Amino acid sequence: MAKAMREPTFWILTALASHPLHGYGVLQEVGRLSDGQMKLQAGTLYAALDRLTAEGLVEPDRDEIVEGRTRRYYRLTEDGAAALDVETERLRSNARTAARQLSVRHGVEQTA
């Protein structure tokens, strides 16, 4: 069984799955995709992006100057997409197992 991915990592990779985003865009997308359940702080995000870059899961896409400030965009690498695929399947498998166990429980409760 694959090792569980940390939840912030999962959401960062998920946010970058469809297109490159700059840091603030990642923060917004993570919040949107998680229905506000995952709230990353900027320091946490940039430390995670540095780590994920070092691991080869994301990479800088481009830099853009906006109002005199540099925005760095990041994109998911092929290795990052593969890692997200593995984690997605791990979560699906866990959910299927839990659903089976709950259906047994509900079946037992209904016949008692």
PyMOL commands that set and color helices and strands:
alter all, ss='L'
color gray80, all
select helices_A, chain A and resi 7-16+23-33+42-54+78-111
alter helices_A, ss='H'
color red, helices_A
select strands_A, chain A and resi 21-22+58-66+69-76
alter strands_A, ss='S'
color yellow, strands_A
deselect
rebuild
show_as cartoon
